[in-house]
Amino acid sequence: MHYPATKKFRLKVIEADTHYRQKRDALPSLPPLTHGVRTLINLCCPPSTYRIVCFLWENNGARTDQIAASVSINNVSDSASRPAAKDSLDALGLAIRCEVYPNINRFDQAGTIGRWWLTIEDHTRLFREDAANDSVA
């Protein structure tokens, strides 16, 4: 877009921010990220996807620029949605989705930015009860 932000657009940004906060507050919180779960994610996912998952676990709904700066990834979308990432996330019962929101950049220009959401689609794949008892036959 790269147009100056109008008053109407600023109202859309405020409305979108309200929507984001409502969604964030309505989502059930993720369980604590244990060492075992972190290790399983690290073993299954490509390195950049692992960093995104760990970041989103604590900062669900984060903006693309926040993720990129925090985990040193230039292309968050590629790291979260390429086939290897999607396959490994699916195997773990996880999903990463992006919603696009209107945004005003630091130059006061209208644009959009993504907010990324991590969800646990299947708890049984990630939190295996038998993983704690590996030595039991």
C-alpha positions in Angstrom: 0.0 0.0 0.0 2.4 2.6 1.2 -0.1 5.4 1.4 -0.4 7.9 4.3 -2.7 6.5 7.0 -6.1 8.2 6.9 -8.4 8.7 9.8 -10.7 5.9 8.4 -7.7 3.5 8.2 -6.6 4.4 11.8 -10.1 3.4 13.0 -9.7 0.0 11.2 -6.3 -0.5 13.0 -8.0 0.2 16.3 -10.8 -2.2 15.5 -8.4 -4.9 14.4 -6.4 -4.4 17.6 -9.6 -5.0 19.6 -10.3 -8.1 17.6 -6.8 -9.4 18.2 -7.0 -8.8 22.0 -10.4 -10.6 22.1 -9.1 -13.6 20.2 -5.9 -13.7 22.4 -8.0 -13.6 25.6 -10.5 -16.2 24.3 -7.9 -18.8 23.3 -7.0 -21.4 25.9 -3.5 -20.9 27.2 -0.9 -23.4 26.1 0.4 -25.8 28.8 4.0 -25.1 30.1 6.7 -25.9 27.6 8.6 -28.6 29.3 12.1 -29.8 28.5 10.7 -33.0 27.0 8.3 -31.3 24.7 10.9 -28.8 23.7 13.3 -31.6 22.8 10.6 -33.5 20.8 9.8 -30.3 18.8 13.6 -29.7 18.2 14.0 -33.3 16.9 11.0 -33.1 14.6 11.1 -29.6 13.2 13.5 -27.7 11.0 15.6 -25.3 13.1 13.8 -22.1 12.1 10.4 -23.7 12.7 11.6 -24.9 16.1 12.5 -21.3 17.1 9.2 -20.0 15.9 7.2 -22.6 17.8 9.1 -22.0 21.0 8.6 -18.2 20.6 4.9 -18.5 19.9 4.5 -20.9 22.8 5.2 -18.0 25.1 4.0 -15.2 22.8 1.0 -16.5 20.9 -0.4 -13.9 18.5 2.9 -12.2 18.0 3.5 -9.9 15.0 5.7 -10.9 12.2 8.3 -8.2 13.0 8.5 -9.3 16.6 9.1 -12.9 15.7 11.6 -12.1 13.0 13.6 -9.9 15.5 13.4 -12.3 18.4 14.3 -15.5 16.6 16.6 -14.2 13.8 14.4 -15.3 10.9 14.1 -13.0 7.9 11.1 -14.8 6.3 8.8 -16.0 9.0 6.1 -17.1 6.5 8.5 -19.4 4.7 9.8 -20.9 8.0 6.3 -21.5 9.3 4.6 -22.7 6.1 7.0 -24.6 3.9 6.2 -28.3 3.4 8.9 -29.6 5.7 7.6 -27.3 8.5 4.0 -28.2 7.9 4.7 -31.9 7.9 6.7 -31.8 11.1 4.1 -29.6 12.8 1.3 -31.9 11.7 3.2 -35.0 13.0 3.4 -33.3 16.4 -0.3 -32.2 16.4 0.6 -28.5 16.1 -0.5 -25.8 13.7 0.8 -22.3 13.0 -1.6 -19.9 11.3 -1.3 -16.3 10.3 -4.0 -13.6 10.3 -3.4 -10.4 8.4 -4.2 -7.1 10.3 -4.2 -3.5 9.1 -1.1 -1.7 10.4 0.5 1.7 10.4 4.2 1.6 10.0 6.8 3.9 11.6 6.6 6.2 8.6 2.9 6.7 9.2 2.0 4.7 6.2 -1.0 2.3 5.9 -0.2 -1.4 5.4 -0.7 -4.8 6.8 1.1 -7.1 9.2 0.6 -10.7 10.2 -0.1 -12.1 13.6 0.9 -15.7 14.1 -1.0 -18.2 16.2 0.2 -21.6 17.5 -2.5 -24.1 18.3 -2.3 -27.7 19.6 -4.6 -29.7 17.2 -3.9 -33.1 18.8 -2.6 -33.3 22.4 -2.0 -37.0 22.1 0.8 -36.6 19.5 2.8 -34.0 21.5 2.1 -35.1 25.0 2.6 -38.9 24.9 1.9 -40.5 28.2 4.2 -43.4 27.4 7.1 -41.0 26.8 7.7 -40.8 30.5 7.9 -44.5 30.8 10.2 -45.4 28.0 12.1 -48.1 29.9 8.9 -50.0 30.8 8.2 -52.9 28.5 
